[in-house]
Amino acid sequence: MIGPTSAVLIGLVAILIFGPKKLPELGKAAGKTLREFKNATAGLADDDEKDKEKDQKKDSSL
């Protein structure tokens, strides 16, 4: 877990490396990437549930 001091230090280093004008763009891009990843993994979980339901129906019909 990152403490408050570590978070501030990471923020300062990020400002030094990327500059204050670039940080909002990087944050937006990171958020968009995480959102897309979350949606993709949710789709995979839904597919797994559908496959399990198909297998259960198949086993019950035998």
C-alpha positions as CSV (number, residue, x, y, z in Angstrom):
1,M,0.0,0.0,0.0
2,I,1.3,3.5,-0.9
3,G,1.3,5.9,2.0
4,P,0.6,9.7,1.6
5,T,4.3,10.6,1.6
6,S,5.0,8.1,-1.2
7,A,2.1,9.4,-3.2
8,V,3.3,13.0,-3.0
9,L,6.8,11.9,-3.9
10,I,5.5,10.0,-7.0
11,G,3.4,13.0,-8.0
12,L,6.4,15.3,-7.8
13,V,8.6,13.0,-9.8
14,A,5.8,12.7,-12.4
15,I,5.6,16.5,-12.7
16,L,9.3,16.7,-13.1
17,I,9.4,14.0,-15.8
18,F,6.3,14.9,-17.8
19,G,5.6,18.5,-16.9
20,P,2.4,19.9,-15.5
21,K,0.7,20.4,-18.9
22,K,1.1,16.8,-19.9
23,L,-0.2,15.1,-16.7
24,P,-4.0,15.6,-17.3
25,E,-3.6,14.0,-20.7
26,L,-1.8,11.1,-19.2
27,G,-4.4,10.7,-16.5
28,K,-7.2,10.7,-19.1
29,A,-5.4,8.2,-21.2
30,A,-4.8,5.9,-18.2
31,G,-8.4,6.1,-17.2
32,K,-9.6,5.3,-20.7
33,T,-7.2,2.3,-20.8
34,L,-8.4,1.0,-17.5
35,R,-12.1,1.4,-18.5
36,E,-11.5,-0.5,-21.7
37,F,-9.7,-3.3,-19.8
38,K,-12.5,-3.5,-17.3
39,N,-15.1,-3.8,-20.1
40,A,-13.1,-6.5,-21.9
41,T,-12.6,-8.6,-18.8
42,A,-16.3,-8.2,-17.9
43,G,-17.1,-9.6,-21.4
44,L,-14.8,-12.6,-20.8
45,A,-16.5,-13.3,-17.5
46,D,-19.9,-13.2,-19.2
47,D,-18.7,-15.6,-21.9
48,D,-17.5,-18.0,-19.2
49,E,-20.9,-18.0,-17.5
50,K,-22.6,-18.7,-20.8
51,D,-20.3,-21.6,-21.5
52,K,-21.0,-23.0,-18.0
53,E,-24.8,-22.7,-18.5
54,K,-24.5,-24.6,-21.9
55,D,-22.5,-27.3,-20.2
56,Q,-25.0,-27.7,-17.4
57,K,-27.9,-27.9,-19.9
58,K,-26.0,-30.5,-21.9
59,D,-25.3,-32.6,-18.8
60,S,-28.9,-32.5,-17.6
61,S,-30.2,-33.6,-21.0
62,L,-28.0,-36.8,-21.0
